[in-house]
């Protein structure tokens, strides 16, 4: 069954960020038309339909996968289509005539067991970040981020940046799942100094809904570091927590 498409005007929130792939001039040197809207924000657009269908339950125990194939650009219309079958939803994002992202969202009948929090080591942000390299991002290295206290103002600004229209977040004081995944980017950028880089995909398992007023942090281990088509690639296994409460 096809659900109504969700359309949003994409907004590049990271134009001034350290990752210059979001800057127009830098992105053009790499062959893009302009600065890229972040992958975590494209994923955030993709979560609208799972939440519209399953509500808070999906934020508490739902799963998702996303892969990014083509850029979404600032100011462009991003159209998210969704097909459902049972408790599974396939998602696709098109923008500017291109297939930009694909994904799957599911709602398990029951929540699985929580991961062992003690198995994820907390790491603090280093005073001086080393350059990203095979050594600083070697398999098994633990990464962390400066904790983020999500005030009501921070949560409202994030929803506004996304153009999110679902009232659930404001009505129940819930954090948007895009913000949860975004912390995994920060585990990387708070730990090492990077040149321009791109988020290409993620697999997510929600463990609990995040709440406005909580402080988020992430405990991330480098699961793989390898070369593909001349590019350095890194994979993280990350646990996002609110205090010591596992979220995803």
PASEBA-1860 file (N, C-alpha, C; in nm, 3 decimals):
! residues 248
1> XXXXXXXX> 0.084/-0.118/0.000/0.000/0.000/0.000/0.088/0.124/0.000 ~ 0.055/0.219/-0.086/0.130/0.344/-0.092/0.070/0.445/0.006 ~ 0.156/0.512/0.080/0.113/0.620/0.169/0.129/0.752/0.095 ~ 0.057/0.856/0.139/0.076/0.987/0.076/0.222/1.030/0.086 ~ 0.273/1.088/-0.023/0.411/1.136/-0.022/0.426/1.251/0.077 ~ 0.543/1.259/0.134/0.576/1.369/0.225/0.675/1.460/0.153 ~ 0.644/1.587/0.145/0.729/1.681/0.072/0.776/1.790/0.165 ~ 0.905/1.823/0.155/0.963/1.924/0.241/1.065/2.004/0.161
9> XXXXXXXX> 1.076/2.132/0.192/1.179/2.215/0.131/1.308/2.195/0.210 ~ 1.406/2.132/0.147/1.530/2.096/0.216/1.606/2.220/0.260 ~ 1.667/2.209/0.375/1.739/2.322/0.434/1.876/2.275/0.479 ~ 1.979/2.338/0.425/2.117/2.306/0.462/2.153/2.383/0.589 ~ 2.145/2.315/0.703/2.173/2.379/0.831/2.323/2.391/0.859 ~ 2.405/2.329/0.775/2.548/2.316/0.807/2.638/2.399/0.716 ~ 2.584/2.505/0.654/2.666/2.584/0.561/2.794/2.636/0.625 ~ 2.787/2.670/0.752/2.904/2.727/0.820/2.977/2.624/0.904
17> XXXXXXXX> 2.944/2.495/0.888/3.006/2.394/0.972/3.151/2.367/0.930 ~ 3.222/2.296/1.015/3.360/2.259/0.985/3.368/2.166/0.864 ~ 3.266/2.086/0.841/3.264/1.997/0.725/3.229/2.078/0.601 ~ 3.329/2.111/0.522/3.309/2.205/0.411/3.237/2.142/0.292 ~ 3.198/2.015/0.301/3.116/1.957/0.193/2.979/2.025/0.192 ~ 2.944/2.094/0.300/2.817/2.166/0.306/2.830/2.309/0.255 ~ 2.951/2.351/0.221/2.977/2.484/0.168/2.971/2.479/0.016 ~ 2.905/2.576/-0.046/2.884/2.573/-0.191/3.016/2.566/-0.268
25> XXXXXXXX> 3.109/2.652/-0.235/3.234/2.657/-0.313/3.312/2.527/-0.301 ~ 3.323/2.473/-0.181/3.398/2.348/-0.162/3.328/2.232/-0.233 ~ 3.196/2.223/-0.216/3.122/2.113/-0.278/3.135/2.117/-0.429 ~ 3.136/2.235/-0.488/3.149/2.247/-0.633/3.285/2.196/-0.681 ~ 3.388/2.213/-0.598/3.520/2.161/-0.636/3.520/2.009/-0.642 ~ 3.427/1.947/-0.572/3.414/1.801/-0.574/3.312/1.754/-0.677 ~ 3.262/1.846/-0.759/3.171/1.809/-0.868/3.024/1.819/-0.837 ~ 2.987/1.871/-0.717/2.847/1.887/-0.682/2.797/2.025/-0.726
33> XXXXXXXX> 2.665/2.042/-0.729/2.608/2.170/-0.771/2.617/2.275/-0.661 ~ 2.630/2.231/-0.540/2.638/2.322/-0.426/2.654/2.241/-0.299 ~ 2.648/2.310/-0.186/2.663/2.243/-0.058/2.554/2.140/-0.034 ~ 2.592/2.027/0.023/2.499/1.916/0.044/2.419/1.934/0.173 ~ 2.291/1.905/0.167/2.212/1.891/0.289/2.259/1.763/0.358 ~ 2.283/1.769/0.487/2.341/1.657/0.559/2.259/1.530/0.550 ~ 2.327/1.416/0.544/2.258/1.288/0.539/2.167/1.266/0.658 ~ 2.209/1.313/0.778/2.123/1.294/0.895/1.993/1.372/0.881
41> XXXXXXXX> 1.996/1.482/0.806/1.873/1.559/0.786/1.785/1.492/0.681 ~ 1.846/1.434/0.580/1.766/1.358/0.483/1.701/1.239/0.553 ~ 1.777/1.171/0.640/1.718/1.063/0.719/1.602/1.116/0.804 ~ 1.620/1.234/0.862/1.514/1.292/0.945/1.387/1.312/0.863 ~ 1.399/1.355/0.737/1.281/1.368/0.651/1.214/1.231/0.633 ~ 1.297/1.127/0.622/1.245/0.992/0.597/1.169/0.934/0.716 ~ 1.191/0.989/0.834/1.123/0.935/0.953/0.981/0.987/0.969 ~ 0.942/1.084/0.887/0.808/1.143/0.905/0.698/1.038/0.889
49> XXXXXXXX> 0.707/0.957/0.785/0.599/0.861/0.760/0.595/0.746/0.861 ~ 0.709/0.688/0.902/0.701/0.588/1.009/0.636/0.642/1.137 ~ 0.669/0.765/1.174/0.610/0.823/1.294/0.462/0.852/1.271 ~ 0.425/0.897/1.150/0.284/0.922/1.121/0.203/0.794/1.131 ~ 0.263/0.681/1.093/0.189/0.555/1.096/0.190/0.489/1.233 ~ 0.308/0.483/1.297/0.322/0.404/1.420/0.334/0.489/1.546 ~ 0.352/0.619/1.532/0.357/0.707/1.647/0.474/0.680/1.740 ~ 0.449/0.703/1.867/0.555/0.693/1.967/0.614/0.553/1.974
57> XXXXXXXX> 0.535/0.451/1.941/0.586/0.314/1.947/0.709/0.297/1.860 ~ 0.712/0.362/1.743/0.829/0.348/1.655/0.951/0.417/1.715 ~ 0.930/0.526/1.786/1.041/0.595/1.852/1.096/0.514/1.968 ~ 1.014/0.423/2.021/1.056/0.344/2.137/1.119/0.211/2.101 ~ 1.076/0.150/1.988/1.132/0.018/1.955/1.148/-0.007/1.805 ~ 1.121/0.092/1.722/1.130/0.075/1.578/1.273/0.067/1.528 ~ 1.289/0.018/1.406/1.420/0.011/1.343/1.417/0.081/1.208 ~ 1.534/0.114/1.157/1.543/0.181/1.027/1.677/0.154/0.963
65> XXXXXXXX> 1.678/0.161/0.831/1.801/0.161/0.753/1.790/0.272/0.650 ~ 1.901/0.337/0.620/1.900/0.441/0.516/2.032/0.439/0.442 ~ 2.022/0.464/0.311/2.139/0.476/0.226/2.123/0.600/0.140 ~ 2.231/0.676/0.124/2.227/0.801/0.050/2.306/0.786/-0.079 ~ 2.238/0.810/-0.190/2.299/0.785/-0.321/2.332/0.912/-0.396 ~ 2.248/1.016/-0.382/2.266/1.141/-0.456/2.236/1.257/-0.362 ~ 2.298/1.372/-0.385/2.277/1.485/-0.292/2.136/1.541/-0.297 ~ 2.094/1.593/-0.184/1.979/1.683/-0.175/2.037/1.822/-0.149
73> XXXXXXXX> 1.989/1.921/-0.224/2.047/2.055/-0.216/1.955/2.152/-0.143 ~ 2.016/2.253/-0.086/1.945/2.354/-0.009/1.836/2.420/-0.094 ~ 1.716/2.428/-0.040/1.604/2.493/-0.107/1.530/2.405/-0.205 ~ 1.584/2.287/-0.236/1.516/2.197/-0.329/1.402/2.124/-0.258 ~ 1.303/2.081/-0.333/1.196/2.002/-0.276/1.240/1.856/-0.266 ~ 1.229/1.801/-0.148/1.259/1.660/-0.127/1.126/1.588/-0.108 ~ 1.102/1.486/-0.189/0.975/1.413/-0.185/1.005/1.272/-0.134 ~ 0.944/1.237/-0.020/0.964/1.106/0.041/0.841/1.020/0.013
81> XXXXXXXX> 0.862/0.908/-0.056/0.753/0.815/-0.083/0.766/0.694/0.008 ~ 0.652/0.633/0.039/0.651/0.521/0.133/0.554/0.414/0.087 ~ 0.599/0.290/0.092/0.515/0.173/0.062/0.513/0.085/0.185 ~ 0.395/0.039/0.223/0.384/-0.042/0.344/0.335/-0.182/0.312 ~ 0.381/-0.275/0.393/0.333/-0.413/0.391/0.353/-0.471/0.529 ~ 0.245/-0.496/0.601/0.258/-0.542/0.739/0.322/-0.434/0.823 ~ 0.420/-0.474/0.902/0.489/-0.378/0.989/0.623/-0.336/0.929 ~ 0.627/-0.329/0.797/0.749/-0.289/0.725/0.714/-0.179/0.626
89> XXXXXXXX> 0.801/-0.082/0.614/0.780/0.031/0.524/0.907/0.054/0.444 ~ 0.895/0.062/0.312/1.008/0.098/0.228/0.996/0.246/0.194 ~ 1.108/0.314/0.194/1.110/0.459/0.179/1.207/0.498/0.068 ~ 1.174/0.606/-0.002/1.262/0.657/-0.107/1.251/0.809/-0.111 ~ 1.362/0.874/-0.137/1.366/1.020/-0.146/1.410/1.059/-0.286 ~ 1.331/1.145/-0.350/1.368/1.202/-0.478/1.374/1.354/-0.466 ~ 1.472/1.412/-0.533/1.486/1.557/-0.533/1.561/1.597/-0.659 ~ 1.514/1.700/-0.724/1.580/1.747/-0.846/1.586/1.643/-0.954
97> XXXXXXXX> 1.487/1.554/-0.961/1.483/1.451/-1.064/1.573/1.332/-1.038 ~ 1.636/1.326/-0.920/1.730/1.217/-0.889/1.677/1.133/-0.774 ~ 1.716/1.004/-0.774/1.690/0.916/-0.660/1.800/0.942/-0.558 ~ 1.765/1.003/-0.448/1.865/1.052/-0.353/1.891/0.958/-0.236 ~ 1.787/0.888/-0.189/1.805/0.803/-0.072/1.701/0.693/-0.073 ~ 1.733/0.585/-0.007/1.638/0.474/0.009/1.649/0.421/0.150 ~ 1.545/0.354/0.196/1.551/0.302/0.331/1.435/0.210/0.364 ~ 1.443/0.155/0.482/1.341/0.064/0.535/1.315/0.103/0.680
105> XXXXXXXX> 1.189/0.103/0.719/1.152/0.121/0.859/1.062/0.005/0.900 ~ 1.079/-0.043/1.021/0.998/-0.155/1.070/0.959/-0.130/1.215 ~ 0.848/-0.191/1.255/0.805/-0.188/1.394/0.791/-0.330/1.443 ~ 0.891/-0.381/1.517/0.880/-0.516/1.573/0.760/-0.526/1.667 ~ 0.702/-0.645/1.674/0.586/-0.665/1.762/0.623/-0.641/1.908 ~ 0.742/-0.682/1.945/0.790/-0.658/2.082/0.932/-0.606/2.076 ~ 0.970/-0.532/2.178/1.106/-0.480/2.183/1.205/-0.591/2.212 ~ 1.320/-0.586/2.147/1.425/-0.682/2.175/1.497/-0.648/2.303
113> XXXXXXXX> 1.588/-0.733/2.347/1.664/-0.705/2.470/1.753/-0.583/2.452 ~ 1.771/-0.509/2.559/1.858/-0.392/2.555/2.003/-0.437/2.546 ~ 2.086/-0.361/2.476/2.229/-0.394/2.476/2.288/-0.370/2.614 ~ 2.398/-0.433/2.640/2.468/-0.417/2.767/2.543/-0.284/2.764 ~ 2.492/-0.186/2.839/2.552/-0.053/2.836/2.698/-0.058/2.876 ~ 2.731/-0.144/2.970/2.870/-0.153/3.016/2.964/-0.198/2.903 ~ 2.909/-0.258/2.799/2.992/-0.300/2.687/3.031/-0.186/2.595 ~ 2.974/-0.068/2.617/3.006/0.050/2.536/3.081/0.150/2.624
121> XXXXXXXX> 3.205/0.173/2.591/3.292/0.255/2.675/3.266/0.402/2.649 ~ 3.252/0.479/2.756/3.238/0.624/2.743/3.375/0.686/2.716 ~ 3.381/0.772/2.615/3.505/0.842/2.581/3.475/0.991/2.576 ~ 3.566/1.072/2.626/3.546/1.216/2.627/3.607/1.279/2.502 ~ 3.565/1.400/2.472/3.620/1.473/2.358/3.764/1.513/2.389 ~ 3.860/1.482/2.301/4.000/1.518/2.331/4.021/1.668/2.326 ~ 4.115/1.717/2.404/4.146/1.860/2.406/4.198/1.905/2.270 ~ 4.277/1.821/2.206/4.330/1.850/2.072/4.300/1.729/1.984
129> XXXXXXXX> 4.215/1.747/1.886/4.176/1.635/1.800/4.288/1.598/1.704 ~ 4.323/1.471/1.695/4.421/1.430/1.595/4.358/1.429/1.456 ~ 4.437/1.440/1.350/4.381/1.426/1.216/4.321/1.287/1.196 ~ 4.215/1.280/1.119/4.158/1.150/1.085/4.260/1.068/1.008 ~ 4.282/0.944/1.052/4.382/0.860/0.988/4.353/0.715/1.021 ~ 4.430/0.626/0.961/4.415/0.484/0.992/4.449/0.455/1.137 ~ 4.529/0.541/1.199/4.565/0.522/1.340/4.460/0.581/1.433 ~ 4.421/0.707/1.409/4.326/0.771/1.500/4.187/0.710/1.489
137> XXXXXXXX> 4.158/0.645/1.376/4.030/0.578/1.357/4.050/0.428/1.332 ~ 4.147/0.372/1.402/4.173/0.228/1.389/4.058/0.148/1.448 ~ 4.036/0.029/1.396/3.931/-0.057/1.451/3.951/-0.076/1.601 ~ 3.842/-0.063/1.674/3.846/-0.080/1.818/3.863/0.048/1.896 ~ 3.900/0.159/1.829/3.914/0.287/1.898/3.777/0.337/1.943 ~ 3.770/0.391/2.065/3.644/0.444/2.119/3.638/0.594/2.100 ~ 3.522/0.643/2.057/3.499/0.785/2.031/3.384/0.835/2.119 ~ 3.385/0.964/2.146/3.276/1.024/2.222/3.247/1.164/2.173
145> XXXXXXXX> 3.158/1.233/2.242/3.119/1.368/2.202/3.099/1.453/2.326 ~ 3.104/1.584/2.307/3.067/1.674/2.414/2.917/1.659/2.436 ~ 2.871/1.630/2.558/2.728/1.606/2.580/2.642/1.724/2.536 ~ 2.523/1.692/2.489/2.427/1.793/2.442/2.305/1.792/2.532 ~ 2.283/1.902/2.603/2.161/1.916/2.683/2.053/1.973/2.592 ~ 1.948/1.897/2.571/1.844/1.937/2.475/1.735/2.014/2.549 ~ 1.747/2.144/2.547/1.645/2.231/2.605/1.524/2.237/2.512 ~ 1.416/2.292/2.563/1.299/2.312/2.478/1.330/2.398/2.358
153> XXXXXXXX> 1.415/2.501/2.378/1.452/2.589/2.268/1.531/2.514/2.161 ~ 1.625/2.430/2.204/1.703/2.351/2.109/1.612/2.257/2.030 ~ 1.519/2.190/2.098/1.429/2.097/2.031/1.339/2.168/1.932 ~ 1.286/2.284/1.970/1.198/2.359/1.879/1.274/2.409/1.757 ~ 1.396/2.456/1.776/1.476/2.504/1.663/1.505/2.390/1.566 ~ 1.534/2.272/1.620/1.562/2.157/1.534/1.440/2.121/1.450 ~ 1.322/2.116/1.510/1.200/2.084/1.436/1.174/2.189/1.329 ~ 1.200/2.315/1.360/1.179/2.422/1.262/1.274/2.408/1.145
161> XXXXXXXX> 1.400/2.374/1.172/1.498/2.355/1.064/1.455/2.243/0.971 ~ 1.393/2.138/1.027/1.349/2.024/0.947/1.220/2.052/0.871 ~ 1.147/2.154/0.913/1.013/2.175/0.858/0.918/2.065/0.902 ~ 0.946/2.002/1.017/0.865/1.890/1.065/0.726/1.939/1.107 ~ 0.622/1.872/1.056/0.484/1.915/1.081/0.410/1.825/1.179 ~ 0.467/1.710/1.217/0.398/1.620/1.307/0.394/1.683/1.447 ~ 0.274/1.697/1.507/0.264/1.762/1.638/0.310/1.674/1.754 ~ 0.338/1.546/1.728/0.369/1.452/1.836/0.484/1.499/1.922
169> XXXXXXXX> 0.588/1.554/1.859/0.709/1.590/1.933/0.680/1.701/2.034 ~ 0.612/1.805/1.990/0.582/1.917/2.080/0.480/1.876/2.185 ~ 0.381/1.797/2.146/0.275/1.759/2.240/0.325/1.669/2.351 ~ 0.421/1.579/2.319/0.467/1.483/2.419/0.610/1.509/2.467 ~ 0.670/1.619/2.422/0.806/1.651/2.466/0.909/1.549/2.423 ~ 0.898/1.501/2.299/0.986/1.394/2.250/1.094/1.452/2.158 ~ 1.208/1.386/2.157/1.316/1.425/2.066/1.295/1.361/1.931 ~ 1.328/1.434/1.828/1.317/1.382/1.691/1.426/1.277/1.667
177> XXXXXXXX> 1.393/1.168/1.596/1.495/1.064/1.573/1.615/1.113/1.492 ~ 1.596/1.217/1.411/1.709/1.272/1.339/1.814/1.327/1.433 ~ 1.770/1.388/1.543/1.864/1.440/1.642/1.941/1.326/1.709 ~ 1.874/1.213/1.730/1.941/1.097/1.790/2.054/1.049/1.700 ~ 2.026/1.033/1.570/2.130/0.987/1.478/2.241/1.090/1.462 ~ 2.206/1.216/1.470/2.304/1.323/1.452/2.418/1.313/1.554 ~ 2.388/1.264/1.673/2.494/1.252/1.774/2.605/1.158/1.729 ~ 2.571/1.061/1.643/2.675/0.968/1.595/2.774/1.041/1.505
185> XXXXXXXX> 2.727/1.139/1.428/2.819/1.224/1.353/2.913/1.297/1.447 ~ 2.858/1.346/1.557/2.940/1.422/1.651/3.044/1.336/1.719 ~ 3.016/1.209/1.739/3.119/1.120/1.794/3.242/1.122/1.704 ~ 3.220/1.129/1.575/3.330/1.134/1.479/3.396/1.272/1.478 ~ 3.314/1.377/1.459/3.372/1.511/1.441/3.428/1.569/1.570 ~ 3.381/1.524/1.687/3.438/1.572/1.813/3.567/1.499/1.849 ~ 3.597/1.389/1.779/3.711/1.305/1.816/3.831/1.322/1.725 ~ 3.807/1.351/1.597/3.916/1.367/1.501/3.888/1.487/1.412
193> XXXXXXXX> 3.994/1.541/1.353/3.982/1.652/1.258/3.971/1.595/1.118 ~ 3.863/1.629/1.048/3.834/1.574/0.916/3.837/1.681/0.809 ~ 3.866/1.640/0.686/3.841/1.724/0.571/3.695/1.709/0.531 ~ 3.659/1.749/0.410/3.521/1.729/0.365/3.486/1.580/0.366 ~ 3.367/1.548/0.418/3.328/1.407/0.429/3.178/1.395/0.412 ~ 3.133/1.272/0.384/2.992/1.246/0.353/2.942/1.127/0.434 ~ 2.824/1.140/0.489/2.753/1.031/0.557/2.681/0.950/0.449 ~ 2.712/0.821/0.437/2.657/0.741/0.327/2.547/0.645/0.369
201> XXXXXXXX> 2.532/0.619/0.499/2.425/0.528/0.538/2.431/0.494/0.685 ~ 2.318/0.444/0.736/2.311/0.403/0.877/2.206/0.294/0.896 ~ 2.224/0.217/1.003/2.122/0.124/1.053/2.091/0.166/1.196 ~ 1.965/0.178/1.228/1.923/0.233/1.357/1.826/0.137/1.425 ~ 1.844/0.119/1.554/1.747/0.046/1.635/1.712/0.132/1.755 ~ 1.587/0.175/1.764/1.544/0.257/1.877/1.523/0.167/1.999 ~ 1.567/0.218/2.115/1.554/0.145/2.241/1.459/0.215/2.336 ~ 1.442/0.346/2.319/1.352/0.425/2.403/1.338/0.561/2.337
209> XXXXXXXX> 1.229/0.629/2.367/1.210/0.764/2.315/1.293/0.863/2.395 ~ 1.360/0.954/2.324/1.433/1.061/2.392/1.338/1.171/2.433 ~ 1.369/1.238/2.543/1.281/1.340/2.599/1.349/1.476/2.603 ~ 1.272/1.580/2.573/1.323/1.716/2.588/1.364/1.736/2.734 ~ 1.480/1.796/2.754/1.534/1.817/2.887/1.644/1.720/2.923 ~ 1.659/1.613/2.843/1.766/1.517/2.870/1.898/1.563/2.808 ~ 2.005/1.502/2.854/2.139/1.530/2.801/2.186/1.408/2.724 ~ 2.217/1.429/2.596/2.256/1.319/2.508/2.407/1.307/2.499
217> XXXXXXXX> 2.451/1.184/2.490/2.591/1.156/2.457/2.593/1.025/2.380 ~ 2.709/0.991/2.327/2.720/0.870/2.246/2.851/0.800/2.280 ~ 2.844/0.667/2.278/2.961/0.584/2.300/2.981/0.504/2.173 ~ 3.085/0.535/2.099/3.102/0.479/1.966/3.237/0.411/1.951 ~ 3.234/0.295/1.891/3.356/0.217/1.863/3.376/0.211/1.712 ~ 3.499/0.231/1.667/3.528/0.215/1.525/3.519/0.067/1.491 ~ 3.420/0.032/1.409/3.399/-0.108/1.373/3.478/-0.147/1.249 ~ 3.507/-0.052/1.162/3.583/-0.082/1.040/3.642/0.047/0.985
225> XXXXXXXX> 3.758/0.034/0.922/3.826/0.147/0.856/3.892/0.089/0.732 ~ 3.851/0.135/0.614/3.898/0.074/0.490/3.892/0.174/0.375 ~ 3.951/0.134/0.264/3.950/0.215/0.142/3.850/0.156/0.043 ~ 3.774/0.244/-0.023/3.681/0.199/-0.127/3.681/0.303/-0.238 ~ 3.721/0.260/-0.358/3.724/0.348/-0.475/3.803/0.476/-0.448 ~ 3.914/0.461/-0.375/4.001/0.575/-0.349/3.958/0.662/-0.234 ~ 3.851/0.625/-0.166/3.803/0.704/-0.053/3.823/0.628/0.078 ~ 3.860/0.702/0.182/3.867/0.641/0.314/3.728/0.630/0.374
233> XXXXXXXX> 3.695/0.512/0.426/3.562/0.487/0.482/3.576/0.438/0.626 ~ 3.484/0.482/0.711/3.485/0.438/0.850/3.343/0.401/0.890 ~ 3.330/0.293/0.966/3.201/0.249/1.018/3.207/0.252/1.171 ~ 3.102/0.303/1.233/3.094/0.312/1.378/2.983/0.223/1.431 ~ 3.007/0.163/1.546/2.904/0.093/1.623/2.880/0.182/1.744 ~ 2.763/0.246/1.749/2.741/0.351/1.847/2.619/0.325/1.933 ~ 2.629/0.358/2.060/2.516/0.356/2.152/2.489/0.499/2.195 ~ 2.369/0.548/2.165/2.328/0.682/2.207/2.254/0.669/2.340
241> XXXXXXXX> 2.294/0.751/2.436/2.235/0.743/2.570/2.189/0.881/2.615 ~ 2.090/0.881/2.701/2.048/1.002/2.774/2.087/0.977/2.919 ~ 2.196/1.038/2.960/2.255/1.001/3.089/2.312/0.862/3.075 ~ 2.253/0.765/3.144/2.292/0.624/3.126/2.180/0.543/3.064 ~ 2.072/0.612/3.021/1.955/0.544/2.965/1.976/0.521/2.816 ~ 1.978/0.398/2.766/2.001/0.374/2.623/1.882/0.423/2.540 ~ 1.911/0.497/2.432/1.808/0.546/2.342/1.809/0.476/2.207 ~ 1.929/0.449/2.153/1.936/0.389/2.019/2.074/0.329/1.998
END
